[in-house]
Amino acid sequence: MNSKLIPYEDLKKVNAPYFGALVQRSKSVIEGGWYVLGKAVENFEKEFSTLHGGYHCLGVASGLDALILGLVAFDFPKGSKVLVPSNTYIASILSIIRADLTPVLVEPDPKTYNLTVEGLRKQYDKDCVAILPVHLYGRLNPMPEIVEFAKENNLKVIEDCAQSHFAEINGVKSGMFGDIGAFSFYPTKNLGALGDAGAIICKDSEVYNKLKALRNYGSEKKYHNKYVGWNSRLDEIQAGFLSEKLQDYQKVIDHKRNLATIYFEELKGIETLTLPAPAGADHVWHIFNILLKDRDRIKEKLAEKGILTEIHYPVAPNLQEGYRSILAGNYPISEKIHAETLSLPISTCHSEDDIRSVSNALIEILN
């Protein structure tokens, strides 16, 4: 066993450099005396908007709420179909169900885990109203092609950007391709709060105004409820934390890209490494994932060497107990991914030497 434990993630270490600044942000909110939808939320929304081409930004309570509200804002007929990847995290599918819509699973490209227009076309019919692309692990879907397909078929596009903050295609950032960009700031994300938090970006002013009301009980004017709404407001203290950490977002992405490059160099020739090398600035490496047929044994062997890994995610959505009747069907690509997926350490708490140690241990086990 290695003398040094390499955790999959260490959030205490990740947030340690911000400790003093986060304490000051908390103190500022507490002393300010305004605790819901105040200056901290307003400032973060402006900062996040500026980094996304001036798109409207709305802070909400979580990434799941961002997706639900993004779908509800369009008043789709109840039961309408939404195309979504068959291999996504369950929140993407849950948002569709909670919006009184019907998820239609689309098998992904087995090399990128993302949607293709060919896959969408196979599952599309006249009852479809939207596409919900999920930028899994930090790699963007082929959004220009997906948006073109959506326009041809009069579909809305709600991007699930929970894992893809600031990923780009030709300079266009995650969330700026579709009608809605929904973000999660769960603590493990590249831009992570210290609790649940989320945001929505959109270009359309009318949609933004409706979303602004929906997150606050459906109210545009206090005690006057124009819509049946939610209570889904980004917390003032979390907004302050996010503003602080937003200053380092590029440093975080650059660090993780560097670690990913080392993985590709060290693991060259291993057939189970399914993700292609990063191309330009498209991938932000929220997760570094490989597929292994003997995944569980290898995960255990790595743990014996002091290297901790994660599984994102062990059960395919259609096989989840609570969803089997809703997501009936066979999805072999998704099921293979979920049965073989293994996530290797790649965090701001890891050094280049950590990544080389992980790679060497993995090669030793595979050989």
Secondary structure, DSSP 8 states (H G I E B T S, - for coil): --SS-B-S--HHHHHGGGHHHHHHHHHHHHHHT--BS-HHHHHHHHHHHHTTTT-EEEEES-HHHHHHHHHHTT---TT-EEEEETTS-HHHHHHHHHTT-EEEEE---TTTSS--HHHHHHH--TTEEEE--B-GGGB---HHHHHHHHHHTT-EEEEE-TT-TT-EETTEETTSSSSEEEEE--TTSSS--SS--EEEEES-HHHHHHHHHHTBTTEEETTEESS---B---BHHHHHHHHHHHTTHHHHHHHHHHHHHHHHHHTTT-TT--S----TT-B--S-EEEE-TTHHHHHHHHHHTTB--B-S-SS-GGGSGGGTTTS-S--HHHHHHHHHEEEE--STT--HHHHHHHHHHHHHHH-
